[in-house]
Amino acid sequence: MNVILLGPPGAGKGTQARKIVDEFDFDYISTGDMLRKEVESASRLGKIAKSYMNKGDLVPDSHIVEMIVDNLGELNARNLIDGFPRNISQAEALNEKLTENQQKIAVVLHMNVDDEELINRLSTRAVCISCQAPYKLKSPDEILNINCNNSPNKDCIIKVRDDDNPKSVARRITVYKNETFPVVKYYKDLNVNLVDIDARGTEDEIFQEISKFIVV
Ligand code: AMP
């Protein structure tokens, strides 16, 4: 079973994904997390991806599609996919692979938040670079005092993502509107089960809403 989280940067996909994985039994596949690990380890892909990510652009499909389809697993896999597909050609590649694996998309959770709220959330966000858990900063200095609750690794570091600066955030929102949002219509035209989630409430309220659509 495949569940896809779709929504603009700052919609809370990563936060909700962690809740879904804790509550239901899913393998979590996040292209953003995978790419950040590649950047962190300075791998060949990481070096290529870094400049695209920092600017807020999409990493070219040729580097992404293989990375994700190799992780989809076989017929009975339960995948929670976050950050993919990000454009129509990625959606087509995903469909092809799922058909080949005799798998389907159970539901696409399309999370909606207005731009002002997205910018506000991203300008106060920090993440643990070990486990990618997100944190909300009350002030920029607070970052010095936060410890990650989730990472067993004591050396974990909480930092502001390189692409959570105003210029990259603006670019990521534009890229979402131009390249990713058309995926919503693509799935609707294919009669894929796509539900619109109002992602403006509290984390728990949004999770309550999302949980209704996750068939166990
Ligand atoms: P995210 O953590 O999902 O916000 O992704 C962070 C950045 O990683 C994006 O702004 C892109 O540069 C890159 N990225 C993540 N997923 C994809 C994807 N499916 N296709 C291309 N680039 C991606």
py3Dmol code that shows the C-alpha trace and the ligand (Angstrom):
import py3Dmol

protein = """\
ATOM      1  CA  MET A   1       0.000   0.000   0.000  1.00  0.00           C
ATOM      2  CA  ASN A   2       1.313   3.413  -0.944  1.00  0.00           C
ATOM      3  CA  VAL A   3       0.331   6.686   0.690  1.00  0.00           C
ATOM      4  CA  ILE A   4       1.672   9.905  -0.822  1.00  0.00           C
ATOM      5  CA  LEU A   5       2.089  13.173   1.058  1.00  0.00           C
ATOM      6  CA  LEU A   6       1.844  16.129  -1.307  1.00  0.00           C
ATOM      7  CA  GLY A   7       2.028  19.779  -0.319  1.00  0.00           C
ATOM      8  CA  PRO A   8       4.149  22.923  -0.394  1.00  0.00           C
ATOM      9  CA  PRO A   9       7.308  23.353   1.698  1.00  0.00           C
ATOM     10  CA  GLY A  10       6.268  24.104   5.280  1.00  0.00           C
ATOM     11  CA  ALA A  11       2.893  22.350   4.998  1.00  0.00           C
ATOM     12  CA  GLY A  12       4.012  19.953   7.736  1.00  0.00           C
ATOM     13  CA  LYS A  13       4.549  16.836   5.611  1.00  0.00           C
ATOM     14  CA  GLY A  14       7.598  15.701   7.587  1.00  0.00           C
ATOM     15  CA  THR A  15       5.888  16.283  10.941  1.00  0.00           C
ATOM     16  CA  GLN A  16       2.770  14.381   9.921  1.00  0.00           C
ATOM     17  CA  ALA A  17       4.848  11.622   8.315  1.00  0.00           C
ATOM     18  CA  ARG A  18       6.513  10.928  11.661  1.00  0.00           C
ATOM     19  CA  LYS A  19       3.147  10.720  13.370  1.00  0.00           C
ATOM     20  CA  ILE A  20       1.771   8.393  10.683  1.00  0.00           C
ATOM     21  CA  VAL A  21       4.811   6.103  10.917  1.00  0.00           C
ATOM     22  CA  ASP A  22       4.494   6.008  14.740  1.00  0.00           C
ATOM     23  CA  GLU A  23       0.779   5.173  14.630  1.00  0.00           C
ATOM     24  CA  PHE A  24       0.532   2.966  11.551  1.00  0.00           C
ATOM     25  CA  ASP A  25       2.976   0.484  10.117  1.00  0.00           C
ATOM     26  CA  PHE A  26       4.710   2.190   7.182  1.00  0.00           C
ATOM     27  CA  ASP A  27       8.148   2.435   5.656  1.00  0.00           C
ATOM     28  CA  TYR A  28       8.918   6.129   5.383  1.00  0.00           C
ATOM     29  CA  ILE A  29      10.436   7.235   2.097  1.00  0.00           C
ATOM     30  CA  SER A  30      11.385  10.916   1.995  1.00  0.00           C
ATOM     31  CA  THR A  31      13.383  12.132  -0.988  1.00  0.00           C
ATOM     32  CA  GLY A  32      14.333  15.318   0.898  1.00  0.00           C
ATOM     33  CA  ASP A  33      15.737  13.293   3.836  1.00  0.00           C
ATOM     34  CA  MET A  34      17.552  10.936   1.464  1.00  0.00           C
ATOM     35  CA  LEU A  35      19.106  13.838  -0.402  1.00  0.00           C
ATOM     36  CA  ARG A  36      20.152  15.612   2.818  1.00  0.00           C
ATOM     37  CA  LYS A  37      21.955  12.437   3.919  1.00  0.00           C
ATOM     38  CA  GLU A  38      23.747  12.349   0.567  1.00  0.00           C
ATOM     39  CA  VAL A  39      24.750  15.999   1.018  1.00  0.00           C
ATOM     40  CA  GLU A  40      25.902  15.336   4.597  1.00  0.00           C
ATOM     41  CA  SER A  41      28.112  12.436   3.489  1.00  0.00           C
ATOM     42  CA  ALA A  42      29.423  14.473   0.538  1.00  0.00           C
ATOM     43  CA  SER A  43      28.660  11.605  -1.858  1.00  0.00           C
ATOM     44  CA  ARG A  44      28.715  12.146  -5.621  1.00  0.00           C
ATOM     45  CA  LEU A  45      24.916  12.604  -5.659  1.00  0.00           C
ATOM     46  CA  GLY A  46      25.128  14.830  -2.573  1.00  0.00           C
ATOM     47  CA  LYS A  47      27.593  17.152  -4.276  1.00  0.00           C
ATOM     48  CA  ILE A  48      25.349  17.424  -7.337  1.00  0.00           C
ATOM     49  CA  ALA A  49      22.146  17.845  -5.287  1.00  0.00           C
ATOM     50  CA  LYS A  50      23.495  20.477  -2.885  1.00  0.00           C
ATOM     51  CA  SER A  51      23.472  23.461  -5.232  1.00  0.00           C
ATOM     52  CA  TYR A  52      19.951  22.703  -6.489  1.00  0.00           C
ATOM     53  CA  MET A  53      18.646  22.234  -2.953  1.00  0.00           C
ATOM     54  CA  ASN A  54      20.249  25.363  -1.543  1.00  0.00           C
ATOM     55  CA  LYS A  55      18.726  27.467  -4.315  1.00  0.00           C
ATOM     56  CA  GLY A  56      15.312  25.862  -3.826  1.00  0.00           C
ATOM     57  CA  ASP A  57      15.259  24.167  -7.222  1.00  0.00           C
ATOM     58  CA  LEU A  58      14.360  20.560  -7.907  1.00  0.00           C
ATOM     59  CA  VAL A  59      17.232  18.118  -8.277  1.00  0.00           C
ATOM     60  CA  PRO A  60      17.031  16.773 -11.873  1.00  0.00           C
ATOM     61  CA  ASP A  61      14.768  13.744 -12.339  1.00  0.00           C
ATOM     62  CA  SER A  62      17.616  11.586 -13.639  1.00  0.00           C
ATOM     63  CA  HIS A  63      19.119  11.584 -10.114  1.00  0.00           C
ATOM     64  CA  ILE A  64      15.851  11.192  -8.243  1.00  0.00           C
ATOM     65  CA  VAL A  65      13.713   8.621  -9.970  1.00  0.00           C
ATOM     66  CA  GLU A  66      16.104   5.695  -9.570  1.00  0.00           C
ATOM     67  CA  MET A  67      16.826   6.629  -5.956  1.00  0.00           C
ATOM     68  CA  ILE A  68      13.156   6.309  -5.067  1.00  0.00           C
ATOM     69  CA  VAL A  69      11.844   3.493  -7.240  1.00  0.00           C
ATOM     70  CA  ASP A  70      14.565   1.190  -5.890  1.00  0.00           C
ATOM     71  CA  ASN A  71      13.077   1.747  -2.430  1.00  0.00           C
ATOM     72  CA  LEU A  72       9.465   0.914  -3.165  1.00  0.00           C
ATOM     73  CA  GLY A  73       9.702  -2.766  -2.262  1.00  0.00           C
ATOM     74  CA  GLU A  74       7.417  -5.501  -3.509  1.00  0.00           C
ATOM     75  CA  LEU A  75       3.707  -6.205  -3.554  1.00  0.00           C
ATOM     76  CA  ASN A  76       2.964  -6.074   0.163  1.00  0.00           C
ATOM     77  CA  ALA A  77       5.155  -3.102   0.956  1.00  0.00           C
ATOM     78  CA  ARG A  78       3.540  -0.251   2.915  1.00  0.00           C
ATOM     79  CA  ASN A  79       5.204   2.938   1.815  1.00  0.00           C
ATOM     80  CA  LEU A  80       4.628   6.461   3.052  1.00  0.00           C
ATOM     81  CA  ILE A  81       6.126   8.615   0.320  1.00  0.00           C
ATOM     82  CA  ASP A  82       6.999  12.232   1.148  1.00  0.00           C
ATOM     83  CA  GLY A  83       8.461  14.697  -1.357  1.00  0.00           C
ATOM     84  CA  PHE A  84       7.884  12.568  -4.436  1.00  0.00           C
ATOM     85  CA  PRO A  85       6.522  13.006  -7.073  1.00  0.00           C
ATOM     86  CA  ARG A  86       7.473  16.673  -7.437  1.00  0.00           C
ATOM     87  CA  ASN A  87       6.497  17.012 -11.107  1.00  0.00           C
ATOM     88  CA  ILE A  88       4.450  15.224 -13.770  1.00  0.00           C
ATOM     89  CA  SER A  89       7.335  13.189 -15.160  1.00  0.00           C
ATOM     90  CA  GLN A  90       8.154  11.854 -11.664  1.00  0.00           C
ATOM     91  CA  ALA A  91       4.463  10.980 -11.224  1.00  0.00           C
ATOM     92  CA  GLU A  92       4.545   9.073 -14.511  1.00  0.00           C
ATOM     93  CA  ALA A  93       7.725   7.230 -13.499  1.00  0.00           C
ATOM     94  CA  LEU A  94       6.122   6.303 -10.173  1.00  0.00           C
ATOM     95  CA  ASN A  95       3.009   4.979 -11.904  1.00  0.00           C
ATOM     96  CA  GLU A  96       5.110   2.867 -14.227  1.00  0.00           C
ATOM     97  CA  LYS A  97       7.030   1.336 -11.349  1.00  0.00           C
ATOM     98  CA  LEU A  98       3.906   0.698  -9.263  1.00  0.00           C
ATOM     99  CA  THR A  99       2.198  -1.016 -12.198  1.00  0.00           C
ATOM    100  CA  GLU A 100       5.307  -3.165 -12.699  1.00  0.00           C
ATOM    101  CA  ASN A 101       5.229  -4.106  -8.982  1.00  0.00           C
ATOM    102  CA  GLN A 102       1.442  -4.673  -9.092  1.00  0.00           C
ATOM    103  CA  GLN A 103       1.062  -1.917  -6.520  1.00  0.00           C
ATOM    104  CA  LYS A 104      -1.377   0.977  -6.297  1.00  0.00           C
ATOM    105  CA  ILE A 105      -1.607   4.397  -4.670  1.00  0.00           C
ATOM    106  CA  ALA A 106      -4.073   4.009  -1.779  1.00  0.00           C
ATOM    107  CA  VAL A 107      -4.387   7.736  -1.176  1.00  0.00           C
ATOM    108  CA  VAL A 108      -2.688  11.036  -1.972  1.00  0.00           C
ATOM    109  CA  LEU A 109      -2.903  13.397   1.015  1.00  0.00           C
ATOM    110  CA  HIS A 110      -2.772  16.894  -0.448  1.00  0.00           C
ATOM    111  CA  MET A 111      -1.903  19.316   2.370  1.00  0.00           C
ATOM    112  CA  ASN A 112      -2.978  22.938   1.863  1.00  0.00           C
ATOM    113  CA  VAL A 113      -1.637  26.017   3.670  1.00  0.00           C
ATOM    114  CA  ASP A 114      -1.539  29.644   2.486  1.00  0.00           C
ATOM    115  CA  ASP A 115       1.797  31.248   1.519  1.00  0.00           C
ATOM    116  CA  GLU A 116       1.946  33.626   4.498  1.00  0.00           C
ATOM    117  CA  GLU A 117       1.668  30.752   6.968  1.00  0.00           C
ATOM    118  CA  LEU A 118       4.251  28.697   5.022  1.00  0.00           C
ATOM    119  CA  ILE A 119       6.779  31.542   5.153  1.00  0.00           C
ATOM    120  CA  ASN A 120       6.094  32.046   8.854  1.00  0.00           C
ATOM    121  CA  ARG A 121       6.585  28.347   9.620  1.00  0.00           C
ATOM    122  CA  LEU A 122       9.768  27.993   7.567  1.00  0.00           C
ATOM    123  CA  SER A 123      11.369  31.092   9.084  1.00  0.00           C
ATOM    124  CA  THR A 124      11.038  29.601  12.588  1.00  0.00           C
ATOM    125  CA  ARG A 125      11.993  26.015  11.765  1.00  0.00           C
ATOM    126  CA  ALA A 126      15.064  24.024  12.742  1.00  0.00           C
ATOM    127  CA  VAL A 127      15.779  20.310  12.185  1.00  0.00           C
ATOM    128  CA  CYS A 128      17.895  17.603  13.750  1.00  0.00           C
ATOM    129  CA  ILE A 129      20.448  16.678  11.116  1.00  0.00           C
ATOM    130  CA  SER A 130      20.615  13.095  12.423  1.00  0.00           C
ATOM    131  CA  CYS A 131      16.936  12.122  12.329  1.00  0.00           C
ATOM    132  CA  GLN A 132      15.445  15.145  10.490  1.00  0.00           C
ATOM    133  CA  ALA A 133      12.915  15.780  13.293  1.00  0.00           C
ATOM    134  CA  PRO A 134      11.597  19.335  12.959  1.00  0.00           C
ATOM    135  CA  TYR A 135      11.610  21.926  15.793  1.00  0.00           C
ATOM    136  CA  LYS A 136       9.851  25.262  16.070  1.00  0.00           C
ATOM    137  CA  LEU A 137      12.116  28.083  17.259  1.00  0.00           C
ATOM    138  CA  LYS A 138      10.677  30.846  19.435  1.00  0.00           C
ATOM    139  CA  SER A 139      13.750  32.963  18.670  1.00  0.00           C
ATOM    140  CA  PRO A 140      16.880  32.355  16.554  1.00  0.00           C
ATOM    141  CA  ASP A 141      19.052  32.015  19.725  1.00  0.00           C
ATOM    142  CA  GLU A 142      16.920  29.172  20.989  1.00  0.00           C
ATOM    143  CA  ILE A 143      18.682  26.829  18.573  1.00  0.00           C
ATOM    144  CA  LEU A 144      21.694  26.752  20.929  1.00  0.00           C
ATOM    145  CA  ASN A 145      19.608  25.234  23.713  1.00  0.00           C
ATOM    146  CA  ILE A 146      17.633  22.532  21.938  1.00  0.00           C
ATOM    147  CA  ASN A 147      18.509  18.866  22.221  1.00  0.00           C
ATOM    148  CA  CYS A 148      16.980  16.324  19.903  1.00  0.00           C
ATOM    149  CA  ASN A 149      14.559  14.018  21.719  1.00  0.00           C
ATOM    150  CA  ASN A 150      14.504  11.350  19.044  1.00  0.00           C
ATOM    151  CA  SER A 151      18.093  10.712  18.028  1.00  0.00           C
ATOM    152  CA  PRO A 152      19.916   8.073  20.011  1.00  0.00           C
ATOM    153  CA  ASN A 153      23.064   9.672  18.606  1.00  0.00           C
ATOM    154  CA  LYS A 154      24.216  12.115  21.305  1.00  0.00           C
ATOM    155  CA  ASP A 155      26.299  14.059  18.792  1.00  0.00           C
ATOM    156  CA  CYS A 156      23.210  15.060  16.866  1.00  0.00           C
ATOM    157  CA  ILE A 157      23.014  18.680  15.861  1.00  0.00           C
ATOM    158  CA  ILE A 158      19.944  20.883  15.545  1.00  0.00           C
ATOM    159  CA  LYS A 159      20.317  23.446  12.809  1.00  0.00           C
ATOM    160  CA  VAL A 160      18.381  25.651  10.439  1.00  0.00           C
ATOM    161  CA  ARG A 161      18.211  23.989   7.024  1.00  0.00           C
ATOM    162  CA  ASP A 162      20.405  25.654   4.389  1.00  0.00           C
ATOM    163  CA  ASP A 163      17.329  26.070   2.188  1.00  0.00           C
ATOM    164  CA  ASP A 164      15.138  27.658   4.902  1.00  0.00           C
ATOM    165  CA  ASN A 165      16.422  31.158   4.048  1.00  0.00           C
ATOM    166  CA  PRO A 166      13.973  33.737   2.596  1.00  0.00           C
ATOM    167  CA  LYS A 167      15.335  33.541  -0.972  1.00  0.00           C
ATOM    168  CA  SER A 168      15.225  29.717  -1.195  1.00  0.00           C
ATOM    169  CA  VAL A 169      11.853  29.580   0.550  1.00  0.00           C
ATOM    170  CA  ALA A 170      10.365  31.960  -2.038  1.00  0.00           C
ATOM    171  CA  ARG A 171      11.877  29.875  -4.837  1.00  0.00           C
ATOM    172  CA  ARG A 172      10.609  26.590  -3.339  1.00  0.00           C
ATOM    173  CA  ILE A 173       7.067  27.969  -3.110  1.00  0.00           C
ATOM    174  CA  THR A 174       7.231  29.102  -6.765  1.00  0.00           C
ATOM    175  CA  VAL A 175       8.638  25.725  -7.847  1.00  0.00           C
ATOM    176  CA  TYR A 176       5.834  24.010  -5.934  1.00  0.00           C
ATOM    177  CA  LYS A 177       3.169  26.067  -7.710  1.00  0.00           C
ATOM    178  CA  ASN A 178       4.676  25.653 -11.181  1.00  0.00           C
ATOM    179  CA  GLU A 179       5.915  22.070 -11.099  1.00  0.00           C
ATOM    180  CA  THR A 180       4.370  20.134  -8.225  1.00  0.00           C
ATOM    181  CA  PHE A 181       0.840  21.529  -7.963  1.00  0.00           C
ATOM    182  CA  PRO A 182      -0.045  20.256 -11.492  1.00  0.00           C
ATOM    183  CA  VAL A 183       0.450  16.737 -10.064  1.00  0.00           C
ATOM    184  CA  VAL A 184      -2.847  17.248  -8.154  1.00  0.00           C
ATOM    185  CA  LYS A 185      -4.774  17.551 -11.435  1.00  0.00           C
ATOM    186  CA  TYR A 186      -2.767  14.671 -12.910  1.00  0.00           C
ATOM    187  CA  TYR A 187      -3.941  12.353 -10.118  1.00  0.00           C
ATOM    188  CA  LYS A 188      -7.519  13.671 -10.227  1.00  0.00           C
ATOM    189  CA  ASP A 189      -7.637  12.968 -13.981  1.00  0.00           C
ATOM    190  CA  LEU A 190      -6.415   9.429 -13.300  1.00  0.00           C
ATOM    191  CA  ASN A 191      -9.121   8.973 -10.649  1.00  0.00           C
ATOM    192  CA  VAL A 192      -6.512   8.354  -7.997  1.00  0.00           C
ATOM    193  CA  ASN A 193      -7.957   8.804  -4.493  1.00  0.00           C
ATOM    194  CA  LEU A 194      -6.716  12.331  -3.634  1.00  0.00           C
ATOM    195  CA  VAL A 195      -7.958  14.141  -0.545  1.00  0.00           C
ATOM    196  CA  ASP A 196      -7.474  17.804   0.297  1.00  0.00           C
ATOM    197  CA  ILE A 197      -6.297  18.311   3.862  1.00  0.00           C
ATOM    198  CA  ASP A 198      -6.612  21.700   5.551  1.00  0.00           C
ATOM    199  CA  ALA A 199      -3.139  21.830   7.111  1.00  0.00           C
ATOM    200  CA  ARG A 200      -3.536  25.108   9.067  1.00  0.00           C
ATOM    201  CA  GLY A 201      -4.505  23.689  12.457  1.00  0.00           C
ATOM    202  CA  THR A 202      -2.425  22.172  15.233  1.00  0.00           C
ATOM    203  CA  GLU A 203      -0.274  19.102  14.546  1.00  0.00           C
ATOM    204  CA  ASP A 204      -2.767  16.908  16.403  1.00  0.00           C
ATOM    205  CA  GLU A 205      -5.816  18.330  14.636  1.00  0.00           C
ATOM    206  CA  ILE A 206      -4.223  17.763  11.238  1.00  0.00           C
ATOM    207  CA  PHE A 207      -3.184  14.246  12.240  1.00  0.00           C
ATOM    208  CA  GLN A 208      -6.755  13.436  13.320  1.00  0.00           C
ATOM    209  CA  GLU A 209      -7.964  14.516   9.898  1.00  0.00           C
ATOM    210  CA  ILE A 210      -5.275  12.597   8.021  1.00  0.00           C
ATOM    211  CA  SER A 211      -5.839   9.417  10.052  1.00  0.00           C
ATOM    212  CA  LYS A 212      -9.385   9.142   8.684  1.00  0.00           C
ATOM    213  CA  PHE A 213      -7.989   8.517   5.216  1.00  0.00           C
ATOM    214  CA  ILE A 214      -5.335   5.955   6.083  1.00  0.00           C
ATOM    215  CA  VAL A 215      -6.824   2.553   5.527  1.00  0.00           C
ATOM    216  CA  VAL A 216      -5.126  -0.046   7.717  1.00  0.00           C
TER     217      VAL A 216
END
"""
ligand_1 = """\
23
AMP
P 12.027 18.559 1.129
O 12.771 18.087 2.314
O 11.015 17.578 0.640
O 11.469 19.940 1.323
O 13.088 18.686 -0.065
C 14.202 19.561 0.015
C 14.812 19.756 -1.343
O 15.269 18.494 -1.865
C 13.866 20.282 -2.430
O 13.732 21.692 -2.381
C 14.579 19.811 -3.695
O 15.711 20.597 -3.980
C 15.084 18.434 -3.269
N 14.101 17.381 -3.558
C 13.393 16.649 -2.650
N 12.586 15.775 -3.277
C 12.783 15.973 -4.606
C 12.228 15.396 -5.778
N 11.282 14.437 -5.715
N 12.666 15.844 -6.983
C 13.597 16.796 -7.074
N 14.162 17.393 -6.006
C 13.755 16.988 -4.792
"""
view = py3Dmol.view(width=600, height=400)
view.addModel(protein, "pdb")
view.setStyle({"model": 0}, {"cartoon": {"style": "trace"}})
view.addModel(ligand_1, "xyz")
view.setStyle({"model": 1}, {"stick": {}})
view.zoomTo()
view.show()
